[in-house]
Amino acid sequence: MLDVTLLMLILVVAAALIFDFINGFHDTANAIATCISTRALTVRSAILMAAGLNFAGAMISTKVAATIGKGIVDASDITQMVVLAGIFGAIIWDLVTWYYGLPSSSSHAIIGGIMGSAIAHAGFSALHWAGLNKIILALVLSPLIGIVTGFIFMVIMMWSFRNTPPHVLNKGFRKLQVLSAASMAFSHGTADAQKSMGVITMALVSYGTLETFAVPVWVKVACAVAMALGTAAGGWRIIKTVGHDFVKLQPVHGFCVETASAGVILGASAIGMPTSTTHVITSSILGVGLSKRLSAVNWQIAYRIVWAWVLTIPASAAVAYVTYQTLSPLLGK
């Protein structure tokens, strides 16, 4: 008969990889929406490039995974059920926002989910406030930095090429945008796949397979593959929102958005700060749009996006809380 604790670990690993897959197709827009909307790449080429570079980015570092795995909940309050219910909260919120085409943050969702399930298990005292302050600060600051960086970068481009005919400028930047989209896809892998690495390793420590928090190679590979496969599946609803409906983009705009976003995300990942790639690229698009004029931004879409951002942590926490309370009597804590 299969040990219940081992069964819980298997369920956690499976759920984390499913979350990684959903994260991949939910966040495909982060890397490729702008280059598809400007026709710098075909849909097929953009997706294949993003999938491959997401995989590569996921394999290079585990600093963000360590922040997620050790910075949300005190180690003594981590159980398999806490991790499992937290992942369920994140998955459900990701699917809801995907259905409505809203580019919400999978980073916020997994953090909110783990918080909600930990509170259900041991109360608010289970939360590691020092680590959460660092995580939430990064998630709040990154959109602001994205807006400013996108705005400044676009202004520099406009000034530098002010005498270049628009058709010549866009032809050149359509080629450069392939490189910027590749950078964005790679940076997405360095940030987002590591959330699942963190929760799986958290579960392995709780089970006793690992004595200290260190991401095993098989976890890195599994999460990188799940992210890449999800990216290949594509998230067309969100691609439409980000790439077409929010701000109308030309190749020079897409290049600025992707380059600015990749710089912010790679910088944060290098020091283990878990940014939201969704927030960074969406805010960079806003910054580029504002450099043109206020009316260049679809403010109705912006309003919906901001509300999705605000609700993500409490909504995913609430779902995780209810999931924990429902499943723990059945499967044990």
N, C-alpha and C positions, 0 to 999 in steps of 0.2 A: 504494500500500500504506500502511495506517495506521501511523503512527509508534508504536512500542511505548510510549514515554514518554507520548504523548498518550492512548493507550488506557488506560494506568494511571491517568491523571488522570480520565478519564471514569468508570472503574470506582470510583475513590475518591468522586467526587461522587455517583454513583448509590447506592453503599453508604451514604454519610452520610445521604442523604435517606431511604433505607429505614430506617436506624436511627432517624431523626427520627419517621417514621411509626409504627414499633414503639414508640418512646418515648411517642408520643401515646396509643396505645390501652393500653399497659402502665401509664401513669400517669394515665389518665382518673380513676381512683379518687381521686387526690389532690384533685381539685377538686370532685367531685360525689357521692362515695359517701355522705357524711354527709347531704347534703340529699335524696338519694333514700331513704335509710333512715328519715329522719324525715318523709318525704312532703311536704317543703317545695316540691319540684318534681316533675313527672312525669319519667320517664326521658328521653323525647324532648326536653322543654324543657331539662333539665339538660345533656344532651349538646350541643345546639345552642348554648346559652349558653357552655359551656366551650370549644367549638371556636372560636367567634368571639373570645372574650377571650384564648384562648391565642395566636391570630394577632396580636391587638393588642399583647399583652405582648411578643411576640417581636420586634416592630418598633421598640421604643422605645430600646434601648440595646445596645451591643456590649462592655461592660466585662467581662462573664463570658466572652464568646468570646475576648477578648484574653488573659485569664488561662489558659484552656484551651490556646489556640494557642501561647502563648509560655512557659508555666510548667511544662510536664511534661518536655520533651526539649530538649536543646541544639539550636539551629537547624542546626548543621553535621551533625547525625546524623539529620535528618528526610529520608526518601525517600518516594516514592509507596507503596512496598511496606510501609514501616513504618506509614503511615497506614491503608492498606487492611487489613492484618492486624489492626491495633488495632480498627478498626471491626467486623470479623468477630467478634473476641473478645467485644465488647460485645453485638452482635446475638444471638449464640448464647446467652449467659448470660441476656439479657432474655427470650428465648423459653422457656428452661428454667424460669425463675422464674414467668413468666406461666402456663405449663402447670400448675404446681403451686399457682397462686393466691397466690404470695408477693410482697408489695410490696417488692421489692428496689430498689436505687438504680441508675438508668440513668447517673447522674453517676459513681458509683463504677465502673460497668462500663466506660464509655469511658475513664476515667483508667487503670484496670487494664489495659485492652486496649492502649492506647498504650504503657504501661510495658513490658508483656510483649513487644510487637513491637520496641521500641527495644532492649531487652536482647538479643533474638535477633540484632539487626542489629549492635550495637556494644558489647555488654556493659553492665554496670552504670554505667560511666563516662558513658554517654549520658544518664542521667537528670539532670534539673535539680533538684537537691535543695532549693535555696532556694525555688523555686517550688512544689515538691511539699509542702514543709513547710507553706506557707501554705494550699494546697488541702486537705491532709489535716486540718489543724487546723480549718478551717471545716467539713469534713464530720463531724468528731468532735464539735465543740462544738454544732452546730446541733440535733441530737436532744436534747441536755441542755437547751439553751435552750427547745426546744419543750415538753419535759415541764414545766419550771418555769413557763413562760408560760401554758400551758394550765391547769395547776393553780391558779395565782394568779388568772387571769381567771375561772375557774369559781367559786372561793371568793368573789370580789368580787360576781359575779352572784347567788350564793346568799344572800349577806348583804344585798345591795341589795333583793332581791325576796322576802325571807323570809316576808313576810306576804301575798304574792299567791297565790291559789289556783292549783294546778298547771295546770288546764285553761286558765285565763286567760293564765298565763305562756307556755305553749307555743303558744297561738294567736297571741300577739304576736310571739314569737320565730320562728315559722314564716315570717312575712313578712320579718323582719330577716335570716333565714338566706339568703334569696335574694341579698341584698346581700353577705353575707359569702362565700357561694359564688362570686359574681362576682369578688370581690377575690382569692380563692384561685386561680381560673382565670387571672386576669390575671397574678398573681405567678408562676404556673407557667410562663407563656409567657416572662416576663423571665428566668427561670433556665434552663429545660431546652432550649428551641430553640437557645440560644446555644452549647451544646456542639457541635452539628453545624456551626454557623457557624464555630466555632473550628477544627475539623479540616479543613473544606473550604478555609478561608483558608490554613491551614498547608500544604495540598497545593498551592495556587496559588502560594505563595511558593517552595516546593520546585521546582515546575515552571519558574518564572521569569516567570509571568504578572504577578506583583506583586513589586515591589522591597522593599517594607516591609509589615509586617502591618497591613492595614486591610481590614475586611470590606466587600466590594462590595455594592451595593444588591441586585443580582440574587440573591446568596447569602442575604441577609436575607429576601427575599420567598420564595425557594424553600423555605428551612427553616421559615419561618412557615406556609406552605401545607401542607407535609408534616406538621408537628406538628398543625395544625388538622384535617386529614383523618384522621390517626391517632386523635385525640381523638373525632372523630365516629364512628369505627368501634367504639369502646367496648371496655373490658377487663373483661368481666363477672365473670370468676373472681376478680380482685383486688378489684373493687367489693364482692363478697360477703364476702370476708375482712375488708376494712377497715370496711365500713359495717354489717355484721350480726354477724359472728362474734367480732370482737375485743372490743368494748365495746358494750353496748346504749345507743343514744343517743336522747334527746328533742331537740326543736328548740333549746332553750336550750343544750344540750350541743354540738350541731352548730354553732351560732353561735359559741360560745367557741372551739371547735377551729379553725374556718376563719379567724376573725379573728386569733387568736394566730398561726396558721401563716403567713397572708398578711403579717403585720407582720414576722415573722422573715425570710421569704424576700425581701420587697421591700427591707428594710434591708440584707441581705447583697448583693443584686444591685446596689444603688446604689453599693457600694464595690468591685464586681467579685469578690466572694467566691462561689465556686460551691457553694452548698448543695445538699443532696439534698432535693428537695421531698417525696419519699416518706418519708424519715426524719423530716422536720419534722412533717408532718401525722400520721404514725403515732405519733410521740412525743407530739404534742399531744393526741391521743386518749387515750393512756396517762395523761397528766397529768390530763385531765378525769375519766377513770375512777377514778384514785386519789383525787380530791377527793370522790368518792362513798363508796367503801370498797374495800378490797383485793380482795374477792370480785367486784367489778363487772368486773374484768379477766379475760379468758380467758387464763390464764397459759400454757396449752399452745400457743395461737396465738402469744403473745408470744415463747415459746421458739423456735418455728420461724422467726419473723420475724428475731429477733436472729441466728440462725445464718445466715440468708440474707445479712444485712448483713455479718457477719464474713467469709463466704466470697467475697463478690462481687469484690473487687479481686484476690485471688490466683487465683480461678477464671477470670475473664475474662482475666487476664494469661497464665495457662497456655494457654488456648485460642488467644490471639493469638500466643504464642510458637510453638506447634505449627503454626499457620496460616502464619506467616512462613517457618518452616523447610521447609514443604511447597511453598509457592507460589514462593518466591524462585528455586529452580533452574529453574522453568518460565517465569516471567515476567521474571526479572532483578530486581536490587535497586534 
